[in-house]
Amino acid sequence: MRAFINPFALKKSGILGMNSRNVEFISRYNSRKLFPLVDNKLQTKLLAQEYGINTPSLLFVVHYQHDVYGLKEKLQNISSFVIKPACGSGGKGILVIKGKKGDDFVKASGAVLSVEEVIRHVTNILAGLYSLSGDQDSAIIETLIEADPFFDAYSYQGVPDIRIIVFQGYPVMAMLRLSTKDSDGKANLHQGAVGVGLDIQTGKAIHAVMNGVKVLTHPDTKAQLDTIAIENWREMLLLACSCYDMSNLGYLGVDIVLDKNRGAMLLELNARPGLSIQIANSKGLLPRLREIEKVALKKIRVEERVDLVMNSSLFCASEK
């Protein structure tokens, strides 16, 4: 049984609550007409390509049920790929295929699926089973990301990603999400992945949680999580903050993956990023957001915005 947390203590610690996030930041800084740009992963990918932002390669898209009949032939010569609902959320509906076993497909978890089961999954996506609104959806088939070998010891089978909250073009908080056996190879905290809070100035691990509970080691690999330090961290922040200029969304969650061959790539954008990043960091978002509100009126380049945060005492890992 979890202990009751005093709401006054949460407020004092600067925790951003859902109501405040929705009213003061999402509604105020994110124009609703821009939501389709990020709610639809296909639109996000096409926009990123237009702006020259690196993303996983698109193999093909299935829009309609009659397109499913040719899917078996299209998948025949592809041994690894990812299937995503264009309008899915929270990692739901994402199917990661790492290889083949005869005519069958092997998931990241090692489970084997027949081609008929894969096609059925696509049919479910088209029916809107995983979409935000339950409406008809499209299935995106992308190349499988090959995770940077650095993460081999820290993640179970799946590809880790880095979530960075960007406010008014400034990076304010970050976490690394590591897949586990429980999360079925997906880097989603709600499905059992590990969240590692990262110092926004250095990219070094400062805190880690799994299912809301602090952890020191990965449950499957047993690797020490406090030794993690992301290389080329400033480049990660520059990529994340450039997504503000691309999307014009003032409050944004940017998900980045590190591919061993192609480097940092934009995975997706979120106009309603969750609040669990605060748990992973053991720190509240609100003081940082309020500080950015004071300086965000200054029109400066993305490099200047990143450097301002990286050199600000407010954002250091030891802040009180």
N, C-alpha and C positions, 0 to 999 in steps of 0.2 A: 504494500500500500504506500503510495507516494505522500509525502508530507505536504500539508497546506502551505502555500507560499503567500505571504502577506502582500496584497496589491500595492500598499504604500512603499514596501521595500523594492518592488519591481520598478515603480515610478522613480524612486530615488536612484536606482542603478541605471536609469536611462533606457529601459526596455521599451521598444516600440511595439505597441499592441495592434491587433488587427483593425480595430475601428479607426485609430489614428492613422495607420498606414493607408487605409482605403480613402478616408476623407481628406487628410492633410497632405498626402503625397501622391497617391495614384490619381484621384479625381482632380486634384489641383494641377499636377504637372504632366499628366498623360492625356492628351486629347483622344477621345473615344474613336475619332475617325482614323486614328493611326493604329488602333489595336489589330486590325486584320494583317498588318505587316509582320506582326510577331506571333499572333495566334495561329497563323497558317505557316507551317515550317517551309513549305514550298515557296511561298512569297518571300520569306526571310532569306532563303538560299539564293533566289534570283536577285534580290536586292543587294545581297552581299557580293555576288559576282559582279554586279554593275559597279560597285564601289571598290572592287579589287581586294576584297577581304577573303582570305583563305577559308574554304569549307570542304567537308568531305565530298568526293565526286558523286554526282548524281548518275545512276545507271539508267533508271527509267521510272515512270510514274503510272500507276493504275488508277484511272478516274472512274470507270464505269464497270458494272458487273459483266457486260459482254466482253470486256478486255481480259477477264480472268481466264477465258478459254485458251488464250495463247500463252498463259503464264508458265505452264509446265515446260514448254519449249524454250522460253526465255531463260529459265533458271537452270536448264540442263547443263550448261557449260560454265556456270558460276559456282565456285566452291565456297566462297565466303561473302557475306553481305549483311546488311541491316534493313529491316522493314519497319517503317514508322507510319503512324497515322499523321496526316498533315496537320490536323487540328487536335491532336491528343494533348494531354497534360499529365504532369506528375509521373512521367515514365511509363504510363499505361499503354499497352498495345505495342510496345517496342519488342521486336523479335530479333535477336542477335544470332546469326549463323556463322560458326567458325570453321566449318569444314563439311566434308561429305564422307559417308560410309556406304559404298555401293551407290544405290539410287536414292538413299535417304540423306537427310541433313542433320548435322550435329550442332546443338545449341552451345552457348558459352558455358553452360553448367555441365555439359557432357551428355545431356539427354538427347535421344534420337527422335527425329520427326520424319514422317513420310512426306513425299511431295504433296499428297492430298491434304495432310494436316497443315502444311504451309499455305496452300491455296485457301483452305478454310479460314485460316487466320486473316488473310487478305480480304476475304469476303466479309468477315466480321468488321474489319476496318471500314470497308465501303458502306456498310450498314449503319455506321455511326456509333458502334459499340464503345469506342474509346474517345470520341470527340467531346469537346467542351460542352456543346449544346445538344448532343445526341442526334444532330442532323447528318445527312449523307456526307461521307468523307472521301478522301483520296489516300492511296497508299504510296509512300515514297520508298524506293529501293535505292540504297546508297552503298558505296564501297565500305568495307569494314575498316575501321581505324586500327592501325597497329600501334599499340601503346609504346611510348618511350620506354626502353629497357630499365630506366631508373625506377619505374613503378613496379617492376616484377616482384619485389619483396613486399610491397605494400598493398597490393590489390589481388583479390581472388578472381582469376579468370577474366573478368570484364575489364573495360577501359575506364580508368578514373577520369573525372572532369573537375574543372575549377570553376566555381560560381563566384562572380564578382558583382557586387551591388554598385551601380553607377548612378549618381545623383547629380543632375544638372551638368553632366559631363565630367564629374570628379569621381574617382574610385573611393568608396567609403568602408567597405568590408569585404572579406573574401574567405572562402573555405574550399578545401579539397574534399571531394566525395569519392570514397573508395568502395568498390563492390565487394560483397561477401558471398559466402555460400547461401546464406539466408536471402540475400537480395537477388539471387538467380543471375549473378553476373552483371547486374544493373547498378549504376551509381546513383541510386535514389534513396534518400534517408528514410522516407516513409515505407520503403520496402525492405529495410534492414541494412542499408549501407552504413559505413562509418563516415562521419563528418569531422574533418580536421580543420579547426580554425587557423587561418594564416595571418601573420603579421602583415598588414597592408603595406608597410614600408619596405619589408625585406623578403616576404614570401616564405618565412620560416614558420614551422608549426608552433602553436602556442597552447593548444587545448584540443581534445578530441572526445567525441561522444558516439555512442551507438544506442539507438532506441531511447534517446534522451538521457542516458547514463554515461558518466565519464569513463573513458577507457585509456589505457596506456599502451596497449599492444593490439595489433590486428587479430581478430578472433580466429582466423584461419591460418594466416602465414606466421603469426606470432612475432612479427617485426615490431620494433620499437617505433612508435609514431612521433615521438618528440624529436627524432633526428631528421625529419623531413625538412628539406629546404629546396624550393623551386628555383631552378636556374633561370637566368635571363628574365627576372621578375618584372623589371621595368617594361620590357617588351610585352609581357602579358597585360599589364595595366594600360599600355598604349593601345593595344588591340581592343580591350574592353571599352575604353573611353571613346574610341573612334566610332563605336556602335551608337553612341549618343548622337554624334553628328550625322550618322547615316539614317537613324530612325526618328530623330527629333522627340524621342520619349524622355521625359525628365527623370523618371524613376524607373530603373531598368535592372533586370537580372541578366547577366551575360555569362553563358556557359562556354568554356573553352576546353579543348582537348589537346594533348601533346602527342603528335604522331611521330614515330621514329624516323620516318622518311620526309614528311612534309612540314614538320615543326608544329607551331601553334596554329590551331584552326578553330573558327567559330562553329560551335555545335548548334546552339539555338539562343533565342532571346526570349525574355519573359517580362511582360508588362505588369504582372502581379506577382513578383518574386515572394516566396514564402519567408517566414520569420525565424525558421529554425537555425539560420545562419548565426543568430545571436547566441543560441545554445552552444553551437560548435565553437564560438569564440569566447564564450563566458563573458559577454560584454553586450551592452545595449547599443542600438543604432542611433537612437534619438539625438544624443549630444553631437554626434558627427554630422547628422543631417542638418541640425540647427546651425552649426558652424559654417557649413557649405552655403546655407541660405544667405549668410552675411556677405559672402564673397562672389557668389555665382553670377551676379549682374555684370561682372567684368568679363568682356568678350576677349578671351585669350585662347591661344592655340592649345591643342591637346597635350603637347609636350609640357607646356607650362602648367596646365591643370594637374597632370600627373606629378610633376616635380613639387608643386605646392603641397600636395598631400604627403609625398614621401619625405618632405623636410619639415612637416608641422609637428609640434610637440603634442598636439591633441590626438594624433593618430598613432603614437608610439605604443608598443605592446604593453608597456608598464604604466600606461595612463591610469589615473585613479577615477 
